[in-house]
Every structure is written in structure tokens, then in C-alpha cells.
Amino acid sequence: MRAYLGAAGVAAVLLLGAASGPAVADSRSVGSDGFTIKDPRITESSGLAASRAHPGVYWTHNDSDDGAYLFAVDGRTGKTLATITMSGVGSPRDVEAISVGSDGNIYVGDIGDNLGGKWDHVWIYKLPEPKKLADQTVRATQYDVKYADGPRNAEAMMVHPRTGRVYIVEKGDDGGGLYEGPDTLNPSATNTFSRIAEIDLWATDAAFSPDGKQLAVRGYFGGIAYKWKDGKPERQGRLSVPMQPQGESVTYTPDGKTLLYGSEGQGSEVEPVEVEGAGGSGDGSNSATDQGGSGGDDGGSGFTGKAGAVGAAVVVILLFGIGRLLRRPKNR
């Protein structure tokens, strides 16, 4: 989903938000210092995932119905190293998320619903991560997905690195559900995702840590860290999410020490925030989670749920007189 803030809005966000400093340890994964996406074709980076086959490479894609394209971006330079065209998937409708599984496959979530949860099914695409980074066409497997409790709008999809199970986080005004897929996705049948927990955030993306022990969920104005225990999330605290023009993506670096936050917009910045307790300066000045515990009032920066997201948006509007924040649904 796009949200246009304009030049004044970008300035407001930058003034209101705390910028994250670069990672300091040389032993960290490539990309830990963040990078700028240079490819002019990538104007709506809506998902981000660290490659397993190519260290230092991050996969991304454009939002909505841009086409069946994935981009391999160099975490050092921000330049595109390869463009992958997916075949066998029909016409993508609203691509919002990407994740790389430990099985060597890339999972792509065509799970957005600009009509507010009206489509009776959405899709997940799976394709093998290319062994060689070069422009190419790769055949993908398409999976039909439905939710056990009816249609949902979602922008976050992630694959657990240990179990290989796929999860989706609903994007709801008052937070949303965390949905769990079947043990194995079936390309010949409808895959029903069941609601297993509540996520108190207007979620735009989510990612599991490389060891599978933590789930990071982000929204436009904040995020929440969850401990992953026995297949369920246990709230830890708020994430220190940098303020961005339109924060749409998050991923861990392969070493698990840094969370990378991406935004839509041409030439968008991917900003790093150190994962607390995973190394670095240790002073908490650039750590990913605030010391707030797991209660409902866990302090720190970031906004959760409808009230927080809307409240922050209202502040920006009042201060700078910016126009509309959300695009109108497309007629398809």
C-alpha cells in the first residue's frame, strides 16, 4: 500500500524521528551499515529479505501490480545485481512481502488487498533462489491462500527458518491477526491459514531472526519485538524503528545482529538498527528494542495499533498541512 507524504512530509518525518547510526563492528554482515537502493525501477520497495545463497545481497520487489519481478540488491553499493522474472504465476495483483526459507527457496507474498479484505483468496509464490546472479526467468510455484475466518488485507509474510512454516500478519486498523499456514503448502489445493495470535500493530512487514527465536513486526510509525516460543509469539517490547517516508519493509542481516528497515520511494534508504544484545556498542543508543518489557505500556519510541498510527499521522498533518496519506484502492 502506498502513502504519499510529499517533500514537506519527508522533512517532517526526518525531524520528528530519531535517525539510526551505522553499525560499528567490521565482522558484521554486509549491509549492516544500511544502503541506498539505486535502481530507478525500484520506486515502491515493499519487501526486503537477506539472501542465503549470496552473502551481502538483499531481495526486494515493487508494490502492487508492477509485474512478476524480483531485484537482487548489493548491500554494499545499493546497486541491482540481477533482475528475476517469475514465470508460471499469472499476473501478480498486490505483491507486498518476500522471505527466503532455509530450503533454498524465495517466497513472495501476493497478499495485499486494497479493497480492504474483499478478495476471496490471495497467492504465495515460491521459486528456487538462483545460484548465479544474472538477469533471468525462473519458474515459480503458485499457491492459493485463504484465511479460516474470511478475507484479510495483509502486507507481512515470513517463513520460519527452522520449521519452514509460512506465516502472514494481517494489516488491521486496530492491529491484526497472526496467521499460520499448513505444515506444507500444496500447489494443488487451497491452503488455509488459521489465526493463532493477535498482533497489536498496523503491520506493514515482519521478519524472523535467523535463529528463529524472535519475530520483528514493523508498521509505519513503530514496531514490536516478539519472542518466538513453542510456535507462538510472546511480546518483548517495542522496536526502535526509524521514521521513514513510508516504512514498508524489514529484515534481519544474516548474522542476526542488525534489523534493516526499508521504505518506498525512488532512491529509498535502507536503515540499520542494532539488535539489542547481539553485539555493537552495547550502550543501547542504537538498539532495536526499547527496555519496556512485555506489558501493554512498554514505553519507548514507536506507535502501536490504530490510535498510535493515526495519532502520529495527525501530528504530521497538523504541523505541515500535508495532503492525503493513503492512496485510493485501484479498480481491477
N, C-alpha and C positions, 0 to 999 in steps of 0.2 A: 504493500500500500504506500502511495506517495503522499508526502505532506510538504507543501511549499512554504518556506519561511521568508524567502527573499533576502536581499543583501542586508537590510537592517536587522532582520531576524537572526541571520547568522552572526552578526556583530553582537546582538543581544545575548545570544546563547554563549558566545565566547566570553563575554564579560561576566555573565552570571555563573558560568561553570568553572570548576577548578581544573586546569589543564594538568594532564599527567606527564611526568617527566620520563625520560628514556631509561630503559633497563641499563644496569651498570656492569653486569658480570659478563666477561668475554666468553665464558663457557656456555652461555645460553643459546637456545635455538635461534637460527636465522629468522629474522622477522620480529625478534623480541624488542627491538627499538622502534617498531612501527614502520610504516612506509606510506607513500602516496601512490594511489593507483593512477598510472599514466595513460592507459589506453583510452582514447576519446570515445570508443564504442561503449565503454562501461560507464553508463550515466546513472544507473539505478542499482548499484551493488546491494543486493538484498540478502545474501547469504555468504558465509565465509567458512572454509574448512581447511585445516592443515593437511597437506598430502602425506601419505605414508610411504609411497614409493619414491618420492623425490624430495628429500630434505630441503627445507627453505622455500618450498613452493606452496602457495595457497590458492585453493579453488574458489571461484566466485561466479556469479551469473547476474544478469539483469532481472529486474522485477517484471511481473505481469507477462504479457504475451509477446515478448520481444523475439522469441524463437527458441529452438532447441539447442542453445549454445552454452558452453561452459568455457571459462577462461582460467588458464594456469598462470598465476602472477608470481613473479620473483619477489621474495620477501626482502631482498637486498635493495633492489632498484625500483620496484613497483611496476616494472615493465611486463607485458604479456609475453610469455614464452611459447604458448600454444593455445589454439582455439579448437575445442572439441565440438563437433556437431553430432548430436544424438540422433540416431535413426531408430525406426520401429516404435515411436512413441506418439504418433499422430501430431496434433497441433497443441502445444502447451497453452494453458489457459491463464494461470496466475502463479508462476514459479516464485517461491518465497524462501526456500531453505535448501541447504546442502550439508551433507555429513559424509565422512569417509569411515567405513567399517573396517574392523580388523580382518575381515575376509578378503580384503583387497579390492572391494567394490566401492564406487561412489554412489551415494543415494541422493536423489534430487526430489524435493517436495513441491509438487504442483498442487498446493493445498490452500492457497488463498481463495477468498470468496468475497469479492467486492459488493455482492448483493446482500451481505450480512448473514450468511448461513442459509442460502436457498438451494444450492446445488446438492442433488441427492447423492453425489459421490465426488471424490477428488482422486488424484493419482500420485503415486510414488514411482519414480524411475530408478532402475539400478543398472549400472554399467561397470565393467572392469576398469580400474584405474590404468591408463595407458603406461606401458613400460618405457616408451620413448616419448619425449615431449616434442611433438611436432603437430602442425595443423592436420587434422584427420577426422574421419567419420567413424564413430563407434556405435555398434548396435546395443541398444538398451532393452531391458525387460520392463514392461509397464504393468503396474499393479493397481487394480481398482480398490479404493478405500472408502468405507463408510463408518460412521460413528454409531455406537449402540444406542445413543439417546438422541439421534437426529442430526441434521446438518449443522456444521460449525464453520466459523471463519478462523483460520489459523495461519501463522507465519513462522512457527518454530517447529522443526523436526530434527531429531537427533537419534543416532544409533549408539547403543551402549557398547563400549569397547570390549567388554568381557562376554556378555551373553549374545550379542548380535541382535537383540530385540530393538525394534523401532518404536519410538515414542513421538507424540505430537502434543504441543501445548496450544490450547485454544487462545485466541486473542479476543477477550471479552471486556466490555466496558468496566465491569466490576471484578476483574480478574477472570480466570477461566479454568477449565479442567485440564488435567494431565491425562492423556490417553495412551494406553498401552496396546500395541499391536500383537498379533498372534506370534507363537514361537518362531514360525517360519512363514514368510509371505508367499502366497500362492498366486501365480500369474493366471490360473485358470478359474479362479473363483473370487468372490468378493471378500476382501479382508476387513473384518470388523474390529475397530479399535474401541476399547472399553475405558470408561472414566475410572481412574484409580485414586486420584488425589485432586486437591484444589491448589491452584497457583494464584497468589494474591498480587497479580501484576497484569497490566495491559501489555502482554508479551509480544515482542517483535522477533525474538530469536532465542535460542538456548543451545547449550553445548555440555557434553560430559567431559570431565577431566580425563586425561589419557589412561589413568589407572581405574577409572570408573567409580571413584569414591565420592565425587562431587558433581552436582549439577548446577550450572550457572544459567540463570534466566535474566534476560535484559528486556527493557522497554525503551520508550523514547526518552524518559526522564529519570531512569534509575534501574535497579536490578536487585535480585535476591539470590543468595547462595544457599544451596541445599546440600546436606549430607545425604548420600545415596546409601540406604541401609535396607537390606532384605527386599530389594526391588521397589522401594518406596522412598519418597523424598522426606527429609526431616530438616526443617528450616534452621539455618545457622545465623544468618544476619544479612544486612544489605550490602550489595556490591557498590563499590565506588566507581560508578560509570561516568566517563567524561561526557560533558554536554556537547552534542553534535548537531549539525543542521537537521539531520533526520537519521537517528540511530537505528539501523536495521539489522545488524549482524554482530555475532560474537563467536569466537573460537579460542581454544587453548593452543598455545605453542606446543610442539611435540614433547618438550621436556616438562610440561605441566607447570612451569614457573610464571607464566605470563598469560593474561587474558587480552586478546586483541579485539577491539571494538571498531566496527566499520559503519559507514554512513553512505546514504545515496548522494548523488551529485557527481558531475564530471570532475575528475581530479580530486576525488574524495580522499580524506586521510583515514588510515587505519591506525588507531591509537592504542598504545600498550599500557596496561596496568598490572603491576606485580601481584602475584597471588600470595596472599598472606601465609607466612611460614614456609614458603618454597624457595627462599634464598633472596639475595639482594641486600639492600641497605639495612633492613631489619628495623627501621625507625617508624614504620607504618605510614610514612608520608606519601607513599605511592603504592599502598597495598590495596588489593582487590576487594576486601571485605572490611566493613567497619566493626568495631568491637561493640556489638549491640546485643549479642545473644540471639535466642530464637523466639523471643516473645513478639507480641504484636506491636510494641513500641520500642523498636530496636535502635532508634536514634541514627545519627549519621546522615550523610547526604543521600539523595535518591528519593523517588516518589513511587508509591505503590498504589495499585488499584485505580479506580476511576477518579476518586477525589484528588489524588496526587497528580495524575496526568493532566486532568482538566485544570486543576489549580495552577500548575506551572504554566500551562498554555495561556491561561487568563492573564497571568503576570506579564508574560511576554507581549500579549496583545495590548494591554493597558499602557505599557511603557513605550511601545514603539509603533502602535497603530498598524500592525501587520494585517494583511488580508487573510483569506481563508487558509486553514491549516490542512484540511483533508480534501483530497480530490473527490470528484463525483464518481459514482460507480459507472463503469463502462457498459454500454449496451452491446450485448453479444448474442 
